[in-house]
Amino acid sequence: MSKIRITQVKSCIDYPERQKQTLYALGLKRTNRSVEKEATPQILGMVHKVKHLVKVESI
């Protein structure tokens, strides 16, 4: 599997609780923080749900 770098670029304030929980599940707690994850279908689905809050790069 390839790896992706997920960076939170926008605050989750004023967004639904479900989207906040998705960010926390991805390991993102503050803006401008990055995590590296395997590009599994589960992770890609989570990223798709919060795509307006994150930036994704392939590694």
CNS distance restraints for C-alpha pairs under 8 A (distance, minus, plus):
assign (resid   1 and name CA) (resid  38 and name CA) 6.32 0.50 0.50
assign (resid   1 and name CA) (resid  39 and name CA) 6.25 0.50 0.50
assign (resid   1 and name CA) (resid  40 and name CA) 7.27 0.50 0.50
assign (resid   2 and name CA) (resid  38 and name CA) 5.99 0.50 0.50
assign (resid   2 and name CA) (resid  39 and name CA) 5.64 0.50 0.50
assign (resid   2 and name CA) (resid  58 and name CA) 7.68 0.50 0.50
assign (resid   2 and name CA) (resid  59 and name CA) 7.27 0.50 0.50
assign (resid   3 and name CA) (resid  36 and name CA) 6.66 0.50 0.50
assign (resid   3 and name CA) (resid  37 and name CA) 5.61 0.50 0.50
assign (resid   3 and name CA) (resid  38 and name CA) 4.45 0.50 0.50
assign (resid   3 and name CA) (resid  39 and name CA) 5.40 0.50 0.50
assign (resid   3 and name CA) (resid  58 and name CA) 6.34 0.50 0.50
assign (resid   3 and name CA) (resid  59 and name CA) 5.51 0.50 0.50
assign (resid   4 and name CA) (resid  36 and name CA) 5.68 0.50 0.50
assign (resid   4 and name CA) (resid  37 and name CA) 5.56 0.50 0.50
assign (resid   4 and name CA) (resid  38 and name CA) 6.24 0.50 0.50
assign (resid   4 and name CA) (resid  39 and name CA) 6.04 0.50 0.50
assign (resid   4 and name CA) (resid  56 and name CA) 6.65 0.50 0.50
assign (resid   4 and name CA) (resid  57 and name CA) 5.58 0.50 0.50
assign (resid   4 and name CA) (resid  58 and name CA) 4.53 0.50 0.50
assign (resid   4 and name CA) (resid  59 and name CA) 5.41 0.50 0.50
assign (resid   5 and name CA) (resid  34 and name CA) 6.52 0.50 0.50
assign (resid   5 and name CA) (resid  35 and name CA) 5.69 0.50 0.50
assign (resid   5 and name CA) (resid  36 and name CA) 4.47 0.50 0.50
assign (resid   5 and name CA) (resid  37 and name CA) 6.50 0.50 0.50
assign (resid   5 and name CA) (resid  56 and name CA) 5.74 0.50 0.50
assign (resid   5 and name CA) (resid  57 and name CA) 5.12 0.50 0.50
assign (resid   5 and name CA) (resid  58 and name CA) 6.28 0.50 0.50
assign (resid   5 and name CA) (resid  59 and name CA) 6.66 0.50 0.50
assign (resid   6 and name CA) (resid  34 and name CA) 5.46 0.50 0.50
assign (resid   6 and name CA) (resid  35 and name CA) 5.44 0.50 0.50
assign (resid   6 and name CA) (resid  36 and name CA) 6.32 0.50 0.50
assign (resid   6 and name CA) (resid  37 and name CA) 7.65 0.50 0.50
assign (resid   6 and name CA) (resid  54 and name CA) 6.53 0.50 0.50
assign (resid   6 and name CA) (resid  55 and name CA) 5.83 0.50 0.50
assign (resid   6 and name CA) (resid  56 and name CA) 4.73 0.50 0.50
assign (resid   6 and name CA) (resid  57 and name CA) 6.61 0.50 0.50
assign (resid   7 and name CA) (resid  28 and name CA) 7.81 0.50 0.50
assign (resid   7 and name CA) (resid  31 and name CA) 7.73 0.50 0.50
assign (resid   7 and name CA) (resid  32 and name CA) 6.10 0.50 0.50
assign (resid   7 and name CA) (resid  33 and name CA) 5.59 0.50 0.50
assign (resid   7 and name CA) (resid  34 and name CA) 4.23 0.50 0.50
assign (resid   7 and name CA) (resid  35 and name CA) 6.65 0.50 0.50
assign (resid   7 and name CA) (resid  54 and name CA) 5.43 0.50 0.50
assign (resid   7 and name CA) (resid  55 and name CA) 5.15 0.50 0.50
assign (resid   7 and name CA) (resid  56 and name CA) 6.46 0.50 0.50
assign (resid   8 and name CA) (resid  28 and name CA) 6.66 0.50 0.50
assign (resid   8 and name CA) (resid  30 and name CA) 7.01 0.50 0.50
assign (resid   8 and name CA) (resid  31 and name CA) 4.98 0.50 0.50
assign (resid   8 and name CA) (resid  32 and name CA) 5.35 0.50 0.50
assign (resid   8 and name CA) (resid  33 and name CA) 5.83 0.50 0.50
assign (resid   8 and name CA) (resid  34 and name CA) 6.63 0.50 0.50
assign (resid   8 and name CA) (resid  53 and name CA) 5.98 0.50 0.50
assign (resid   8 and name CA) (resid  54 and name CA) 4.35 0.50 0.50
assign (resid   8 and name CA) (resid  55 and name CA) 6.39 0.50 0.50
assign (resid   9 and name CA) (resid  31 and name CA) 5.38 0.50 0.50
assign (resid   9 and name CA) (resid  32 and name CA) 5.48 0.50 0.50
assign (resid   9 and name CA) (resid  53 and name CA) 5.80 0.50 0.50
assign (resid   9 and name CA) (resid  54 and name CA) 5.25 0.50 0.50
assign (resid   9 and name CA) (resid  55 and name CA) 6.54 0.50 0.50
assign (resid  10 and name CA) (resid  31 and name CA) 5.92 0.50 0.50
assign (resid  10 and name CA) (resid  32 and name CA) 7.99 0.50 0.50
assign (resid  10 and name CA) (resid  52 and name CA) 7.86 0.50 0.50
assign (resid  10 and name CA) (resid  53 and name CA) 4.87 0.50 0.50
assign (resid  10 and name CA) (resid  54 and name CA) 6.80 0.50 0.50
assign (resid  11 and name CA) (resid  30 and name CA) 7.32 0.50 0.50
assign (resid  11 and name CA) (resid  31 and name CA) 5.95 0.50 0.50
assign (resid  11 and name CA) (resid  53 and name CA) 7.02 0.50 0.50
assign (resid  12 and name CA) (resid  19 and name CA) 7.58 0.50 0.50
assign (resid  12 and name CA) (resid  20 and name CA) 6.04 0.50 0.50
assign (resid  12 and name CA) (resid  53 and name CA) 7.26 0.50 0.50
assign (resid  15 and name CA) (resid  19 and name CA) 6.64 0.50 0.50
assign (resid  15 and name CA) (resid  20 and name CA) 7.11 0.50 0.50
assign (resid  16 and name CA) (resid  20 and name CA) 6.66 0.50 0.50
assign (resid  17 and name CA) (resid  21 and name CA) 6.19 0.50 0.50
assign (resid  18 and name CA) (resid  22 and name CA) 6.28 0.50 0.50
assign (resid  19 and name CA) (resid  23 and name CA) 6.35 0.50 0.50
assign (resid  19 and name CA) (resid  49 and name CA) 7.29 0.50 0.50
assign (resid  19 and name CA) (resid  50 and name CA) 6.38 0.50 0.50
assign (resid  20 and name CA) (resid  24 and name CA) 6.36 0.50 0.50
assign (resid  21 and name CA) (resid  25 and name CA) 6.05 0.50 0.50
assign (resid  22 and name CA) (resid  26 and name CA) 6.27 0.50 0.50
assign (resid  22 and name CA) (resid  46 and name CA) 6.49 0.50 0.50
assign (resid  22 and name CA) (resid  49 and name CA) 7.99 0.50 0.50
assign (resid  22 and name CA) (resid  50 and name CA) 7.49 0.50 0.50
assign (resid  23 and name CA) (resid  27 and name CA) 6.43 0.50 0.50
assign (resid  23 and name CA) (resid  28 and name CA) 5.28 0.50 0.50
assign (resid  23 and name CA) (resid  29 and name CA) 7.00 0.50 0.50
assign (resid  23 and name CA) (resid  50 and name CA) 7.44 0.50 0.50
assign (resid  24 and name CA) (resid  28 and name CA) 5.21 0.50 0.50
assign (resid  24 and name CA) (resid  29 and name CA) 5.92 0.50 0.50
assign (resid  26 and name CA) (resid  35 and name CA) 7.82 0.50 0.50
assign (resid  26 and name CA) (resid  43 and name CA) 7.72 0.50 0.50
assign (resid  26 and name CA) (resid  46 and name CA) 7.73 0.50 0.50
assign (resid  27 and name CA) (resid  35 and name CA) 6.75 0.50 0.50
assign (resid  28 and name CA) (resid  33 and name CA) 6.56 0.50 0.50
assign (resid  28 and name CA) (resid  34 and name CA) 7.05 0.50 0.50
assign (resid  28 and name CA) (resid  35 and name CA) 7.17 0.50 0.50
assign (resid  29 and name CA) (resid  33 and name CA) 7.50 0.50 0.50
assign (resid  37 and name CA) (resid  43 and name CA) 7.67 0.50 0.50
assign (resid  38 and name CA) (resid  43 and name CA) 7.50 0.50 0.50
assign (resid  39 and name CA) (resid  43 and name CA) 6.21 0.50 0.50
assign (resid  39 and name CA) (resid  44 and name CA) 6.24 0.50 0.50
assign (resid  40 and name CA) (resid  44 and name CA) 6.17 0.50 0.50
assign (resid  41 and name CA) (resid  45 and name CA) 6.05 0.50 0.50
assign (resid  42 and name CA) (resid  46 and name CA) 6.38 0.50 0.50
assign (resid  43 and name CA) (resid  47 and name CA) 6.20 0.50 0.50
assign (resid  44 and name CA) (resid  48 and name CA) 6.12 0.50 0.50
assign (resid  45 and name CA) (resid  49 and name CA) 6.49 0.50 0.50
assign (resid  46 and name CA) (resid  50 and name CA) 6.76 0.50 0.50
assign (resid  47 and name CA) (resid  51 and name CA) 5.63 0.50 0.50
assign (resid  47 and name CA) (resid  54 and name CA) 7.59 0.50 0.50
assign (resid  50 and name CA) (resid  54 and name CA) 6.58 0.50 0.50
assign (resid  51 and name CA) (resid  55 and name CA) 7.15 0.50 0.50
